[in-house]
Amino acid sequence: MPTNWTLRPARAADAPHMAAVLADAVWGLTGDTYSAAQKQAWVNSVRSEYIQSLIALAQHDVWVAEGAGDLLAFGALHVDEVSYLYVRPSCARRGLGSRILGVLEQAARHRGAPRLYVRSSLNAQGFYQRHGFHVVRHLILVREGVPMPSVEMAKRL
């Protein structure tokens, strides 16, 4: 991982690189929590064109972390919900996710949101709990027709 990285708002041209970060994170950080079929459906369900549309919408705050010319992580806030937060496996557990989550929390506060929500994968649940989120309920998300267990979490702002 580059030692010098910066956070900045995402640009439309970042979308394919963001999709690659998501794929790397899903395949590299979920371990045995999800099956290969679930991981493939997860990756297939988020295309770069969709990410590009999120970047363009005013109700989304989308941030990227980059270093040495590479996209290392990204996160997106939709009003009061963290809709995406992914970090390349080589950069995991080094503060990038925490920094991006902090920026998204700040944006939610600025919007006047009393709470921040996230639908988290099971493997990321501990990350969110360390940042003050609690489990609201267990969910089964369906991606590309494949059921995936997850949790809805919330944090008071």
Backbone as JSON, one array per atom type, in Angstrom:
{
  "sequence": "MPTNWTLRPARAADAPHMAAVLADAVWGLTGDTYSAAQKQAWVNSVRSEYIQSLIALAQHDVWVAEGAGDLLAFGALHVDEVSYLYVRPSCARRGLGSRILGVLEQAARHRGAPRLYVRSSLNAQGFYQRHGFHVVRHLILVREGVPMPSVEMAKRL",
  "N": [[0.85, -1.18, 0.0], [0.53, 2.21, -0.84], [2.27, 4.73, 1.01], [1.56, 7.36, 1.1], [-1.51, 8.7, 0.66], [-4.51, 10.14, -0.64], [-7.71, 11.59, 0.01], [-10.52, 12.26, -1.99], [-13.32, 13.78, -3.74], [-15.2, 11.58, -5.81], [-14.83, 11.09, -9.35], [-16.42, 10.85, -12.57], [-14.78, 9.35, -14.29], [-13.55, 7.65, -12.54], [-15.15, 5.46, -12.1], [-14.83, 2.78, -13.41], [-12.5, 1.92, -12.1], [-13.33, 1.95, -9.48], [-15.2, -0.1, -9.54], [-13.44, -2.19, -9.9], [-12.03, -2.11, -7.47], [-14.11, -2.84, -5.75], [-14.59, -5.49, -6.66], [-12.08, -6.68, -6.08], [-12.11, -6.41, -3.29], [-14.37, -7.92, -2.53], [-13.68, -10.51, -3.44], [-11.24, -10.81, -2.12], [-11.5, -10.24, 0.63], [-13.66, -11.41, 1.92], [-13.41, -14.02, 2.67], [-14.41, -17.21, 3.85], [-16.97, -16.53, 4.33], [-18.9, -16.05, 2.41], [-20.11, -17.88, -0.42], [-18.53, -18.91, -3.54], [-20.34, -18.53, -5.62], [-22.06, -16.62, -4.5], [-20.26, -14.49, -4.15], [-19.58, -13.98, -6.83], [-22.08, -13.17, -7.87], [-22.45, -10.86, -6.35], [-20.33, -9.21, -7.19], [-21.02, -9.03, -9.92], [-23.38, -7.61, -9.73], [-22.87, -4.93, -9.48], [-22.07, -2.66, -11.65], [-19.71, -0.66, -13.52], [-21.0, 1.39, -14.9], [-23.26, 1.84, -13.38], [-22.09, 2.76, -10.99], [-20.98, 5.09, -11.99], [-23.32, 6.54, -12.49], [-24.17, 6.99, -9.86], [-22.22, 8.74, -8.92], [-22.87, 11.0, -10.32], [-25.27, 11.88, -9.22], [-26.89, 14.21, -7.11], [-27.79, 13.57, -4.53], [-26.0, 11.79, -3.57], [-22.92, 11.3, -1.92], [-19.79, 10.68, -2.9], [-16.69, 9.27, -2.39], [-13.19, 8.8, -2.94], [-10.14, 7.07, -2.22], [-6.85, 7.58, -3.09], [-3.59, 6.61, -4.14], [-0.25, 6.79, -5.22], [-1.08, 6.91, -7.87], [-3.06, 4.99, -8.06], [-6.37, 3.75, -7.44], [-7.45, 3.1, -4.25], [-9.49, 2.69, -2.41], [-13.02, 3.23, -1.81], [-16.02, 5.04, -1.0], [-19.55, 5.55, -0.52], [-22.28, 7.67, 0.16], [-25.73, 7.71, 0.51], [-27.97, 9.94, 1.12], [-28.76, 9.19, 4.11], [-27.52, 6.79, 4.37], [-24.83, 4.56, 4.25], [-23.91, 3.46, 1.33], [-21.94, 2.18, -0.09], [-18.74, 0.9, 0.72], [-15.62, 0.11, 0.24], [-12.44, -1.45, 0.26], [-9.27, -2.08, -1.12], [-7.8, -5.32, -0.75], [-5.02, -5.33, -0.17], [-4.74, -2.98, 1.16], [-6.28, -3.05, 3.37], [-7.25, -2.67, 6.81], [-5.7, -0.48, 7.53], [-6.57, 2.02, 8.02], [-7.84, 3.37, 5.92], [-10.57, 2.72, 5.29], [-11.78, 3.58, 7.65], [-11.23, 6.33, 7.58], [-12.64, 7.12, 5.26], [-15.24, 6.39, 6.05], [-15.54, 8.23, 8.13], [-15.64, 10.65, 6.69], [-18.0, 10.24, 5.28], [-19.84, 10.07, 7.39], [-19.63, 12.68, 8.35], [-20.7, 14.07, 6.17], [-23.33, 13.1, 6.26], [-24.18, 14.16, 8.7], [-24.03, 16.87, 8.04], [-26.12, 16.97, 6.24], [-28.14, 16.8, 8.0], [-28.99, 14.41, 9.06], [-30.27, 12.29, 11.57], [-29.43, 9.75, 12.16], [-27.2, 7.22, 10.96], [-27.16, 4.75, 8.53], [-26.42, 1.39, 7.44], [-26.28, -1.34, 5.21], [-24.73, -4.09, 5.82], [-22.22, -6.46, 4.84], [-21.68, -9.7, 6.26], [-19.03, -10.14, 6.97], [-18.02, -7.57, 7.28], [-19.28, -6.56, 9.46], [-18.07, -6.37, 12.05], [-16.24, -4.27, 11.66], [-17.97, -2.05, 11.34], [-19.25, -2.13, 13.83], [-17.12, -1.49, 15.52], [-17.0, 1.15, 14.94], [-19.15, 2.28, 16.17], [-21.69, 1.47, 15.29], [-24.73, -0.44, 15.55], [-26.44, -3.59, 15.36], [-29.45, -3.68, 13.66], [-31.22, -5.38, 12.36], [-31.25, -8.68, 10.9], [-30.74, -9.55, 7.51], [-31.66, -10.85, 4.28], [-30.18, -10.28, 1.4], [-30.74, -10.1, -2.09], [-28.86, -10.72, -4.82], [-28.43, -10.62, -8.21], [-30.2, -12.76, -8.29], [-29.26, -14.45, -6.32], [-29.34, -15.38, -2.98], [-28.08, -13.59, -0.14], [-26.84, -13.48, 3.06], [-26.96, -10.75, 5.35], [-26.54, -7.75, 7.36], [-28.52, -5.15, 8.72], [-27.49, -2.09, 9.95], [-27.15, 0.57, 12.37], [-26.33, 3.9, 13.45], [-26.32, 6.43, 15.84], [-26.11, 9.84, 15.15]],
  "CA": [[0.0, 0.0, 0.0], [1.29, 3.47, -0.81], [2.25, 5.39, 2.31], [0.88, 8.64, 0.92], [-2.75, 8.61, -0.08], [-5.38, 11.29, -0.44], [-9.15, 11.43, -0.2], [-11.11, 13.29, -2.84], [-14.59, 13.37, -4.32], [-15.08, 10.73, -7.0], [-15.14, 11.63, -10.68], [-17.02, 9.83, -13.45], [-13.72, 8.49, -14.84], [-13.14, 6.7, -11.5], [-16.1, 4.36, -11.96], [-14.29, 1.44, -13.67], [-11.51, 1.61, -11.07], [-14.11, 1.67, -8.27], [-15.75, -1.45, -9.72], [-12.32, -3.11, -9.69], [-11.8, -2.14, -6.03], [-15.19, -3.64, -5.19], [-14.34, -6.89, -6.99], [-10.93, -7.12, -5.29], [-12.52, -6.51, -1.88], [-15.29, -9.05, -2.38], [-12.95, -11.77, -3.59], [-10.09, -10.91, -1.25], [-11.71, -9.96, 2.05], [-14.84, -12.07, 2.5], [-13.04, -15.35, 3.16], [-15.4, -18.27, 3.68], [-18.29, -16.02, 4.75], [-19.8, -16.18, 1.26], [-19.69, -18.88, -1.42], [-18.05, -18.35, -4.8], [-21.52, -18.08, -6.38], [-22.52, -15.37, -3.88], [-19.28, -13.46, -4.48], [-19.71, -13.63, -8.24], [-23.32, -12.4, -8.01], [-22.18, -9.58, -5.71], [-19.49, -8.44, -8.12], [-21.78, -8.79, -11.15], [-24.52, -6.72, -9.49], [-22.45, -3.52, -9.44], [-21.29, -2.36, -12.85], [-19.11, 0.67, -13.49], [-21.99, 2.37, -15.38], [-24.1, 2.17, -12.23], [-21.27, 3.6, -10.11], [-20.88, 6.41, -12.65], [-24.59, 7.25, -12.27], [-24.19, 7.44, -8.46], [-21.33, 9.89, -8.81], [-23.54, 12.15, -10.94], [-26.47, 12.28, -8.48], [-26.64, 15.16, -6.01], [-28.09, 12.99, -3.22], [-24.9, 10.89, -3.21], [-21.56, 11.78, -1.67], [-18.93, 9.55, -3.26], [-15.3, 9.62, -2.15], [-12.18, 7.79, -3.24], [-8.78, 7.22, -1.68], [-5.9, 7.17, -4.11], [-2.18, 6.73, -3.8], [0.66, 6.34, -6.28], [-1.82, 6.81, -9.12], [-4.03, 3.89, -8.02], [-7.52, 3.88, -6.55], [-7.24, 2.15, -3.17], [-10.73, 2.48, -1.66], [-14.07, 4.22, -2.07], [-17.23, 4.95, -0.2], [-20.65, 6.38, -1.01], [-23.38, 7.95, 1.07], [-26.99, 8.11, -0.1], [-28.73, 10.67, 2.13], [-28.37, 8.79, 5.47], [-27.09, 5.39, 4.31], [-23.57, 4.21, 3.61], [-24.32, 2.48, 0.32], [-20.73, 1.45, -0.5], [-17.46, 1.18, 1.37], [-14.75, -1.0, -0.16], [-11.0, -1.19, 0.33], [-8.46, -3.16, -1.71], [-7.25, -6.18, 0.3], [-3.65, -4.93, 0.19], [-4.82, -1.74, 1.95], [-7.21, -3.26, 4.48], [-6.8, -2.53, 8.2], [-4.67, 0.56, 7.61], [-7.2, 3.3, 8.27], [-8.55, 3.96, 4.77], [-12.02, 2.57, 5.47], [-12.19, 4.44, 8.76], [-11.21, 7.73, 7.12], [-13.76, 7.33, 4.34], [-16.46, 6.36, 6.85], [-15.6, 9.51, 8.82], [-16.08, 11.67, 5.73], [-19.42, 9.98, 4.99], [-20.58, 10.48, 8.59], [-19.65, 14.15, 8.36], [-21.65, 14.48, 5.13], [-24.68, 12.8, 6.75], [-24.48, 15.19, 9.71], [-24.26, 18.12, 7.3], [-27.46, 16.84, 5.66], [-29.11, 16.83, 9.09], [-29.46, 13.06, 9.38], [-30.09, 11.95, 12.98], [-28.81, 8.43, 12.23], [-26.54, 6.73, 9.76], [-27.49, 3.34, 8.33], [-25.64, 0.62, 6.47], [-26.57, -2.76, 5.05], [-23.37, -4.6, 5.83], [-21.93, -7.88, 4.7], [-21.37, -10.29, 7.57], [-17.61, -10.0, 7.28], [-17.73, -6.17, 7.63], [-20.06, -6.19, 10.64], [-17.17, -5.98, 13.13], [-15.72, -2.94, 11.32], [-18.99, -1.05, 11.67], [-19.46, -2.13, 15.28], [-16.01, -0.74, 16.12], [-17.26, 2.56, 14.67], [-20.35, 2.73, 16.88], [-22.95, 0.96, 14.72], [-25.31, -1.63, 16.18], [-27.28, -4.37, 14.46], [-30.89, -3.42, 13.74], [-31.87, -6.64, 11.98], [-30.56, -9.53, 9.92], [-31.41, -9.48, 6.21], [-31.19, -11.64, 3.15], [-30.19, -9.5, 0.17], [-30.69, -10.94, -3.29], [-28.06, -10.1, -5.88], [-28.42, -11.49, -9.39], [-30.98, -13.95, -7.97], [-28.57, -15.26, -5.32], [-29.54, -14.84, -1.61], [-26.87, -13.32, 0.62], [-27.11, -12.97, 4.4], [-26.32, -9.47, 5.7], [-27.14, -7.11, 8.52], [-28.78, -3.71, 8.7], [-26.91, -1.51, 11.16], [-27.42, 2.0, 12.52], [-25.52, 4.65, 14.41], [-26.85, 7.75, 16.12], [-25.13, 10.89, 14.84]],
  "C": [[0.89, 1.23, 0.0], [1.19, 4.12, 0.57], [1.56, 6.75, 2.25], [-0.36, 8.43, 0.08], [-3.6, 9.82, 0.26], [-6.83, 10.87, -0.66], [-9.63, 12.57, -1.07], [-12.47, 12.82, -3.31], [-14.35, 12.55, -5.59], [-15.45, 11.5, -8.26], [-15.68, 10.5, -11.54], [-15.96, 8.86, -13.98], [-13.22, 7.46, -13.83], [-13.98, 5.43, -11.49], [-15.53, 2.98, -12.3], [-13.28, 0.99, -12.61], [-12.21, 1.28, -9.75], [-14.71, 0.27, -8.36], [-14.66, -2.49, -9.49], [-11.98, -3.22, -8.21], [-12.85, -3.02, -5.36], [-14.93, -5.12, -5.44], [-13.17, -7.44, -6.18], [-11.32, -7.33, -3.83], [-13.42, -7.72, -1.66], [-14.53, -10.37, -2.44], [-11.84, -11.93, -2.55], [-10.34, -10.76, 0.23], [-12.88, -10.71, 2.69], [-14.56, -13.48, 2.99], [-14.09, -16.39, 2.84], [-16.81, -17.82, 4.06], [-19.32, -16.21, 3.64], [-19.23, -17.19, 0.28], [-19.18, -18.17, -2.68], [-19.22, -17.83, -5.63], [-22.05, -16.76, -5.82], [-21.56, -14.23, -4.22], [-19.41, -13.02, -5.93], [-20.96, -12.8, -8.48], [-23.14, -11.0, -7.45], [-21.4, -8.68, -6.66], [-20.28, -8.09, -9.38], [-22.89, -7.76, -10.97], [-24.16, -5.24, -9.49], [-21.52, -3.25, -10.62], [-20.76, -0.93, -12.79], [-20.09, 1.74, -13.98], [-22.91, 2.8, -14.23], [-23.34, 3.08, -11.26], [-21.16, 5.01, -10.69], [-22.16, 7.2, -12.44], [-24.69, 7.75, -10.83], [-23.37, 8.71, -8.28], [-22.03, 11.15, -9.31], [-24.73, 12.67, -10.13], [-26.15, 13.14, -7.27], [-26.89, 14.55, -4.63], [-27.05, 11.96, -2.77], [-23.63, 11.69, -2.96], [-20.66, 10.59, -1.91], [-17.48, 10.01, -3.17], [-14.39, 8.46, -2.51], [-10.9, 8.12, -2.5], [-7.85, 6.75, -2.79], [-4.49, 7.41, -3.62], [-1.34, 6.14, -4.9], [-0.07, 6.09, -7.59], [-2.86, 5.7, -9.17], [-5.19, 4.24, -7.09], [-7.43, 2.75, -5.52], [-8.53, 1.78, -2.44], [-11.75, 3.5, -2.12], [-15.24, 3.99, -1.16], [-18.28, 5.88, -0.76], [-21.73, 6.49, 0.06], [-24.59, 8.34, 0.24], [-27.87, 8.64, 1.01], [-28.26, 10.31, 3.55], [-27.91, 7.33, 5.52], [-25.75, 5.26, 3.61], [-23.93, 3.11, 2.61], [-23.15, 1.66, -0.19], [-19.57, 1.87, 0.38], [-16.58, -0.05, 1.13], [-13.3, -0.55, -0.17], [-10.28, -2.37, -0.33], [-7.87, -4.0, -0.58], [-5.85, -5.78, 0.74], [-3.62, -3.69, 1.08], [-5.71, -1.88, 3.17], [-6.5, -3.13, 5.83], [-5.66, -1.54, 8.35], [-5.28, 1.96, 7.73], [-7.96, 3.92, 7.12], [-10.06, 3.89, 4.94], [-12.54, 3.48, 6.57], [-12.23, 5.91, 8.34], [-12.37, 8.01, 6.19], [-15.07, 7.32, 5.11], [-16.62, 7.67, 7.61], [-16.1, 10.63, 7.92], [-17.57, 11.49, 5.42], [-20.3, 10.36, 6.18], [-20.72, 11.99, 8.65], [-20.66, 14.68, 7.33], [-23.09, 14.24, 5.59], [-25.1, 13.81, 7.82], [-24.82, 16.52, 9.04], [-25.65, 18.12, 6.66], [-28.55, 16.85, 6.73], [-29.65, 15.46, 9.48], [-29.24, 12.76, 10.87], [-29.37, 10.61, 13.19], [-28.14, 8.13, 10.88], [-26.79, 5.23, 9.7], [-26.5, 2.7, 7.36], [-26.22, -0.79, 6.42], [-25.21, -3.41, 4.82], [-23.31, -6.08, 5.5], [-21.58, -8.41, 6.09], [-19.92, -10.09, 7.95], [-17.23, -8.57, 7.68], [-18.45, -5.72, 8.9], [-19.16, -5.7, 11.78], [-16.58, -4.59, 12.91], [-16.72, -1.87, 11.74], [-19.27, -1.0, 13.17], [-18.34, -1.35, 15.99], [-16.17, 0.76, 15.9], [-18.6, 3.03, 15.22], [-21.68, 2.28, 16.31], [-23.43, -0.24, 15.54], [-26.25, -2.31, 15.17], [-28.74, -4.03, 14.73], [-31.65, -4.7, 13.42], [-30.99, -7.39, 10.99], [-31.4, -9.56, 8.65], [-30.89, -10.57, 5.29], [-31.32, -10.73, 1.93], [-30.14, -10.47, -1.0], [-29.97, -10.16, -4.37], [-27.99, -11.08, -7.04], [-29.14, -12.81, -9.11], [-30.39, -14.84, -6.9], [-28.78, -14.63, -3.94], [-28.21, -14.72, -0.87], [-27.23, -12.79, 2.0], [-26.32, -11.68, 4.66], [-27.0, -8.92, 6.94], [-27.4, -5.63, 8.22], [-28.26, -3.18, 10.03], [-27.21, -0.02, 11.18], [-26.51, 2.59, 13.58], [-26.18, 6.01, 14.6], [-25.75, 8.77, 15.85], [-25.21, 12.03, 15.84]]
}
